[in-house]
Amino acid sequence: MTGKTLSRWLMVVVRVPAEPSRHRVAVWRELRRIGALSLGQGVWGVPDVPVFSDGISKVTELAQRGEGEVLVLDAVGREEADSARLEALFTAERTEEWTEFLADCGKFAAEIDKEIRNQKFTMAELEEEEQSLERLRRWHRDSTARDVFGAPEAAAAEQQLRHCADRLVDYTERVFQALHQM
């Protein structure tokens, strides 16, 4: 082993009865929402950093509500390769998340372009686009918090979010111009 510090992880072992399924689904959704890495049947991992604490507490609460249980264990890879593998798997999931985010940014920009092309300059449409941008901002904030190892796509996501905000500023100006000409 070299002098590299091994990353610390929390291993979350979840057992929830199969019925009623709503409890298992709620636990699974919360684990996915916080960005936990599925490592096998009922075993999930997250880096041992504060951003995951509230989510782990909620997972525990949801499991107990369904008469299940959660064990949270401290873990470190036995070898540097083990730690590197966990980091790579976790970062791969963040990469998928950023790829989906970038696709939605593209859809947002295309929607703005379509509204400009169709000259649909209404307050209702502007409010809808503002809500869409706010959703992208929340998604970006949450993804950034989870991306503790820094997936390469994060920089492109930041740039695309700025582009979306700029597109909305342009559209907003066009809406106000159109409304003030009436």
Residue, then its C-alpha position, 0 to 999 in steps of 0.5 A: m500500500t502506498g501513502k494514499t489515504l483510504s476513503r472511509w465509507l458507511m455500509v448500510v445493511v437494510r432488511v425490510p419485510a417484503e409486505p407491505s411493499r410500500h416500506r421497501v419502496a420508500v427505503w429504496r427511493e430514499l437510498r437512491r435519492i441520497g446517491a447510495l451505491s447498491l453493493g448487493q442485496g440490501v447492502w448500500g454504501v456511501p462515503d463517510v461524509p456529513v452530506f449523507s447523514d440526514g439521508i441515512s437517518k431517514v432510511t433508518e426511520l423508514a425501515q423501522r416504520g416498516e418493521g425492518e432494521v438498518l445496520v450502519l457500519d464504518a468501512v475502509g477498503r482493505e487495500e488501496a485497490d478496494s477503496a479505488r474501486l468503491e470510489a470508481l463505482f460511486t463516481a460512475e453513478r454520479t457520471e450517469e446522474w450528470t449525463e442525465f442532468l446535461a440532457d435535461c439542460g439541453k431539453f430546457a434550452a431547446e424549449i426556450d428556442k422553440e418558444i422564441r421561434n414560435q414567438k410565444f411570449t406569455m407570462a404563463e410560459l415564462e413562469e413555466e420556464e422559471q419553474s423548470l430552471e429552478r428544478l434544474r438548479r435544485w438538481h444541480r445543487d443536490s448532485t454537487a453535494r453528492d459528487v464528493f469525488g468530483a466526476p469529470e462531468a460536473a464542470a460541464a454541468e455547471q457550464q450548461l446550467r449557466h447557459c440555461a440561466d442565460r437563455l432564460v434571461d434572454y427569453t424573459e427580456r423578449v416576454f417583457q418586450a412583447l407584453h409592453q408593446m401591447 
